[in-house]
Amino acid sequence: GFDFGKMIDLTIESESRPLTTLQQQQRSSQDRDSAFVSLAAMISRIQTQVNTLNSETVFTNTAASSSNTDIVTTSQGTGAIVGKYDLSVTNLAKGQTTSSTNGYTNTTDVAADGGTISFTINGTTTTALTISASTTLAGLRDAINAQGTGVVASVVNDGTNNKLVISSRTTGLTSGFVINNSLTNGAGTVAAFANGQNTTTGNTQNSQNATFTVNGLTISSASNTVSEAVPGVSLTLVDTGTASVNVTADYATLKETVRTLVSEYNKLKDFSDKSKTGALANDSVLRQSLSDIRTTLLASNSNGGRYSYLAEIGVELTQTGQLKFDETKFNTAVNSYSTDLQKLFQGTTGVSGVFDTLKTKVDNLDGTTGLIRTTRNSLDTTIKSYRDRITTQELRLEMRRQSLQKMYAAADQAMSRLNSFSGQLQALSR
C-alpha cells in the first residue's frame, strides 16, 4: 500500500522552505542585535573614560601627606590647595575626667541609697538622677549612662579600690562639667567628689581645646580632628610637636584614565577585526564607531598650547592600528606642562579639546540614545516581524498537514473499499 505518512512529511518539508528561510533571517537579526549589545558596552566604557577626562576635577586632584604621622595625620577632602603647611601643636584637645574621692572594695558595694546627682555642662544642667533605693557602684554607673547626657560614667580600679569616674563624652573646653552631687548613703560611704569641684578644680584632667599653629597662624579647636585649618584637608592631631603637611597635585587618576581609554580602544579595534566574518561583517555602524573615535584621537587640535596631538603626550597609533601608551612622555607632559595638557584635553575658550570632541562623538554613538540604540530599535522591529511571520507560517503548515491527513485518510478508505469490491468480483467469477 501507499505510505501516506511519508508523503505528507515530504510535502510539508517542501512547503516549509519559506519558514526555514524566515527562521534563518530571524537568527541572523538576533545575532546582530547581540553583537550590538557588545558594541554598546564597549562604547559605554570608552564614554566613562572620556567623561572623566572632561571633568573639572581630573586636573585639580591633590594628595596630602604628613612629614610626621606621630604628630599629625591627614585625610584628603575636596578643594585642597597645593602648598606646604607647617604645623606646631602645643596642646591636644581633651575632655574632662573626674574621679570620686572615695573607693569601694567591690563594684557591688552600695554607693548611694538616696539623693540626686546631675551635671552642668557649658551652662546647661542635666535632668537630676534621683536615687530612691540602695544602688551599687555599678548600678550608679549604669543609671548615669542610661541618661545619655554629655558625660560618661565608668568604674575604674586604681589598684586598691573601685572608683566612680565621670568623663566628658567629647573633647574641648565646653565639654567641661560641674558635678551637682547630693547623694546619700545611710548604709555606708556615699560616692563623693572633691569639695568645690568645678571645670577647673578637683578633676584628674581638665578639659581643654587643641592649640596649634599653621604657617604661624594660631588656631584653637575643641576637637583633635580639624577640617578647616588646611583647605580641603582634614587633620588629626596625634601629639604635640611640629610637622609639615604637603599638598601636591595628584595626577594618578588622570594617568590611569588615559591608560584605560587606550586599553578600551584596543578592545574595540579587536572586536571590529573579529567582526569582519561575524554578525556585523561590513556593518556601517561598527565602521562608523571605530572611525569616529580613531579620527578624533588622531586629529590635530588648535588649542593654543604646546601640544596639538595626543601622540605628543604618549597616546600613539601603532602599525597594527592599535594604540599604545608611552608613560614617559605622559609623565613629562603632566608634571612639566599640565596647563598645556589640559588645553589639549579640554580645550580653551572657543576651542574644543580632544575629549570635548570625542564626548560628542561617543554620545552620538552610545547604546542608550545614540546610533547604536536606534539601530537596535530597528532590529527589534525586524525581529518581531519575523516572529509574527514565523508564527503565521507554522500555523499555515499545521493546517496544511491536517488537510493532507484528512485527504489521504479518505483516499486510503476509498482504496480499501475498492480492493474489497475487486476481491468480491474475483470470487463471483470463479
C-alpha positions in Angstrom: 0.0 0.0 0.0 0.9 3.6 -0.1 2.9 5.2 2.8 0.7 8.3 3.1 2.5 9.5 6.3 5.8 9.7 4.4 4.1 11.5 1.5 2.6 14.1 4.0 6.1 14.6 5.6 7.7 15.2 2.2 5.0 17.6 1.2 5.3 19.6 4.5 9.1 19.6 4.2 8.9 21.0 0.7 6.4 23.7 1.7 8.4 24.6 4.9 11.3 26.2 2.9 9.9 29.7 3.3 9.6 29.1 7.1 13.2 27.9 7.3 14.3 31.0 5.4 12.4 33.2 7.9 14.0 31.4 10.9 17.5 31.8 9.4 16.8 35.5 8.9 15.5 35.9 12.4 18.6 34.2 13.9 20.8 36.5 11.8 19.0 39.5 13.1 19.2 38.2 16.7 22.9 37.6 16.3 23.4 41.2 15.0 21.4 42.5 18.0 23.6 40.6 20.4 26.7 41.9 18.7 25.4 45.5 19.0 24.9 44.9 22.8 28.6 44.0 23.0 29.5 47.1 20.9 27.3 49.3 23.1 29.1 48.0 26.2 32.5 48.9 24.7 31.3 52.4 23.7 29.9 52.9 27.2 33.3 52.0 28.8 35.0 54.4 26.5 32.4 57.0 27.3 33.1 56.6 31.0 36.8 57.4 30.5 36.1 60.3 28.2 33.7 61.8 30.8 36.4 61.6 33.4 39.0 63.3 31.2 36.5 66.1 30.6 35.7 66.5 34.3 36.6 69.7 36.2 38.4 67.8 38.9 40.7 65.5 36.9 43.4 68.2 36.7 42.8 69.6 40.2 43.0 66.3 42.2 45.5 66.6 45.1 47.2 64.4 47.6 48.0 65.4 51.2 50.8 63.9 53.3 52.3 64.5 56.7 56.0 64.7 57.4 55.5 63.2 60.8 52.4 61.0 61.3 53.3 60.7 65.1 52.3 64.4 65.3 49.5 64.8 62.7 47.8 62.6 60.1 45.9 63.7 57.1 42.7 62.8 55.2 42.0 64.1 51.8 38.9 66.1 51.2 37.9 68.3 48.2 39.1 71.8 47.2 42.7 71.3 48.6 45.2 73.9 47.5 48.7 72.8 46.5 51.3 74.0 49.1 53.3 73.3 52.2 51.7 73.9 55.6 53.9 74.0 58.7 52.2 72.9 61.9 53.3 73.3 65.5 51.0 71.6 68.0 51.1 73.0 71.5 48.1 71.2 73.2 45.8 68.4 72.2 42.1 68.7 72.8 41.0 66.8 75.9 37.8 66.0 77.7 37.4 66.4 81.5 37.8 63.4 83.8 36.7 63.5 87.4 37.2 60.6 89.9 35.3 60.0 93.1 37.4 60.8 96.2 36.4 57.5 97.8 36.6 53.9 96.6 34.9 50.6 97.1 36.2 47.1 97.5 33.6 45.7 95.2 31.5 47.1 92.4 28.5 45.5 94.1 29.0 47.7 97.2 26.2 50.2 97.8 27.3 53.7 96.8 24.0 55.5 97.4 20.5 55.0 98.7 19.0 58.4 98.3 19.5 61.9 97.0 20.2 63.2 93.4 23.1 63.8 91.1 23.2 66.0 88.0 25.8 67.6 85.7 26.1 71.2 84.5 27.8 71.2 81.1 28.6 74.5 79.3 25.9 76.3 81.4 23.2 73.7 81.0 22.2 71.3 83.8 21.1 67.8 83.0 17.9 66.2 84.5 18.7 65.2 88.0 19.1 61.4 88.6 17.1 60.6 91.7 18.2 57.6 93.8 15.4 56.1 95.9 16.8 52.7 96.9 20.1 51.0 97.6 22.2 51.4 94.5 25.5 49.7 93.9 28.6 51.4 92.4 28.0 49.5 89.2 24.3 50.4 89.3 25.0 54.1 89.8 27.4 54.0 86.8 24.7 52.3 84.6 22.0 54.8 85.8 24.1 57.8 84.8 24.9 56.3 81.4 21.3 55.5 80.8 20.5 59.2 80.7 22.6 59.6 77.6 23.9 63.1 78.6 27.3 64.8 77.7 29.1 62.7 80.3 30.0 59.0 80.6 30.4 57.1 83.8 32.8 54.2 84.4 34.2 52.2 87.3 38.0 52.1 87.4 40.1 50.1 89.8 43.1 52.2 90.8 45.0 49.1 92.2 43.4 49.5 95.6 39.8 50.4 95.2 37.0 50.7 92.6 36.2 54.4 91.9 33.4 56.1 90.0 34.9 58.1 87.2 33.0 60.7 85.2 34.3 61.7 81.8 33.2 64.2 79.1 31.7 62.5 76.1 33.6 64.9 73.8 36.7 67.0 74.0 37.2 70.7 74.2 36.7 73.5 76.8 33.0 73.5 76.5 32.8 69.8 77.4 33.8 70.5 81.0 31.2 69.9 83.7 30.3 70.6 87.3 29.0 67.7 89.4 25.9 68.6 91.4 26.1 65.8 94.0 23.6 65.4 96.8 23.6 61.7 97.0 23.2 60.0 100.4 24.0 56.5 101.8 22.6 55.6 105.1 24.2 52.1 104.9 27.8 53.3 104.4 30.0 55.5 102.4 28.4 57.6 99.7 30.0 58.3 96.3 31.6 61.7 96.7 33.8 64.1 94.7 36.3 66.8 95.7 34.8 69.8 97.6 34.4 72.8 95.4 34.8 70.6 92.2 34.2 72.6 89.0 35.5 72.6 85.4 39.0 73.6 86.6 39.2 72.2 90.1 39.0 68.8 91.7 39.5 66.9 88.4 42.1 64.3 87.4 42.1 66.0 84.0 40.6 69.4 83.0 39.0 69.8 79.5 40.9 71.9 77.0 41.0 72.9 73.4 43.7 71.8 71.0 46.0 74.8 70.2 48.3 74.8 67.3 49.7 77.0 64.5 49.5 76.6 60.8 52.1 78.7 59.0 52.3 80.9 62.1 48.5 81.4 62.4 47.3 80.3 65.9 44.2 78.0 65.9 42.1 76.6 68.7 39.9 73.6 68.2 37.6 71.7 70.5 38.4 68.5 68.6 41.7 66.9 67.6 40.1 66.3 64.2 40.3 69.7 62.3 38.8 70.2 58.9 39.3 73.9 58.3 42.9 74.7 59.2 44.3 73.5 55.8 41.8 73.9 52.9 40.4 70.6 51.6 42.4 68.5 54.1 41.2 67.0 57.4 43.9 66.9 60.1 44.0 64.6 63.0 46.3 65.9 65.8 48.1 63.0 67.4 50.7 64.5 69.7 52.4 67.8 70.5 55.3 68.8 68.3 56.0 70.1 64.8 55.2 68.6 61.4 54.6 69.7 57.8 51.6 68.9 55.7 52.4 68.8 52.0 49.6 69.1 49.4 50.7 68.2 46.0 49.0 67.8 42.6 47.8 64.2 42.1 47.6 63.1 38.5 47.3 59.3 39.3 43.6 59.3 38.3 44.3 61.2 35.1 47.1 58.9 34.1 45.1 55.7 34.9 42.1 57.0 32.9 44.2 57.7 29.8 45.7 54.2 30.2 42.3 52.6 30.5 41.0 54.6 27.5 43.8 53.2 25.4 43.0 49.7 26.5 39.3 50.1 25.8 40.0 51.5 22.3 42.2 48.4 21.6 39.4 46.1 22.7 37.1 47.9 20.3 39.6 47.5 17.5 40.0 43.8 18.2 36.2 43.4 18.2 36.0 45.2 14.8 38.7 42.9 13.4 37.0 39.8 14.6 33.6 41.0 13.3 34.7 41.0 9.7 33.4 37.5 9.3 30.8 37.7 12.1 27.3 39.1 12.6 28.5 42.6 12.0 30.6 41.9 8.9 30.6 45.1 6.7 28.3 46.8 9.2 28.3 50.6 8.7 27.5 51.3 12.4 30.6 49.4 13.6 32.7 51.0 11.0 31.5 54.5 12.0 32.0 53.8 15.7 35.6 52.8 15.2 36.3 55.5 12.6 34.8 58.4 14.6 36.8 57.5 17.7 40.1 56.9 15.9 39.8 60.0 13.8 39.1 62.2 16.8 42.0 60.7 18.8 44.5 61.2 15.9 43.2 64.7 14.8 45.1 67.9 15.3 43.8 70.2 18.0 44.3 74.0 17.7 44.1 74.9 21.4 47.0 77.4 21.5 49.1 75.3 23.8 52.4 73.4 23.2 50.5 70.2 22.3 48.4 69.7 19.2 48.3 65.8 19.1 47.7 63.1 21.6 50.8 61.4 20.2 52.9 64.2 21.6 51.9 63.3 25.1 52.1 59.5 24.8 49.0 58.2 23.1 50.3 56.8 19.8 48.9 54.7 16.9 50.9 51.6 16.1 51.3 49.8 12.7 48.7 47.3 13.7 46.1 50.0 14.2 46.0 49.8 17.9 47.0 52.5 20.4 49.9 52.4 22.8 50.5 54.5 25.9 54.0 55.9 26.4 54.1 56.6 30.1 57.4 58.5 30.0 56.0 61.1 27.5 52.8 61.4 29.5 54.7 62.0 32.8 56.8 64.7 31.2 53.6 66.4 29.9 51.6 66.2 33.1 54.4 67.1 35.5 56.0 69.9 33.5 53.3 71.2 31.3 50.0 70.3 32.9 48.3 73.5 31.7 49.1 72.8 28.1 48.0 69.2 28.6 44.6 70.4 29.9 44.2 72.6 26.9 44.8 69.6 24.6 42.3 67.5 26.6 39.6 70.0 27.5 40.2 72.9 25.1 40.2 76.7 25.7 37.7 79.5 25.2 36.1 78.9 21.8 38.1 75.8 21.1 37.0 72.3 22.0 39.6 69.9 23.4 40.2 66.4 22.0 38.0 64.9 24.6 35.3 67.5 24.3 35.0 66.4 20.7 35.2 62.7 21.5 32.5 63.1 24.1 30.1 64.4 21.4 31.1 61.5 19.1 30.6 58.7 21.7 27.4 60.3 23.0 26.0 60.2 19.4 27.0 56.5 19.2 26.0 55.1 22.6 23.6 52.4 23.2 21.2 54.5 25.3 20.1 57.3 23.0 22.6 57.2 20.1 23.1 55.5 16.8 23.5 52.0 18.4 20.2 52.4 20.2 18.3 53.5 17.1 19.9 50.6 15.1 18.8 48.1 17.8 15.3 49.6 17.8 15.1 49.0 14.1 16.4 45.4 14.6 13.9 44.8 17.3 11.1 45.8 14.9 12.5 43.4 12.3 12.9 40.5 14.8 9.3 41.0 16.0 8.1 41.0 12.3 10.0 37.7 11.7 8.4 36.2 14.8 4.9 37.1 13.7 5.6 35.8 10.2 7.1 32.6 11.5 4.0 32.0 13.7 1.8 32.5 10.7 3.8 30.1 8.6 3.8 27.5 11.4 0.0 27.8 11.7 -0.4 27.5 7.9 1.8 24.4 7.8 -0.1 22.8 10.7 -3.4 23.4 8.9 -1.9 22.1 5.7 -0.8 18.9 7.5 -4.3 18.4 8.9 -5.8 18.9 5.5 -3.4 16.4 3.9 -4.1 13.9 6.7 -7.9 14.1 6.1 -7.4 13.9 2.3 -5.1 10.8 2.4 -7.3 9.2 5.1 -10.3 9.5 2.7 -8.2 8.1 -0.2 -7.0 5.2 2.0 -10.6 4.3 2.8 -11.6 4.6 -0.8 -8.8 2.3 -1.9 -9.7 -0.2 0.9 -13.3 -0.3 -0.4 -12.1 -0.7 -4.0 -9.8 -3.6 -3.0 -12.7 -5.2 -1.2 -15.0 -4.8 -4.2 -12.4 -6.2 -6.5 -12.0 -9.3 -4.3 -15.7 -9.9 -4.4 -15.8 -9.7 -8.2 -13.0 -12.2 -8.4 -14.8 -14.6 -6.2 -18.0 -14.4 -8.3 -16.1 -15.0 -11.5 -14.8 -18.4 -10.3 
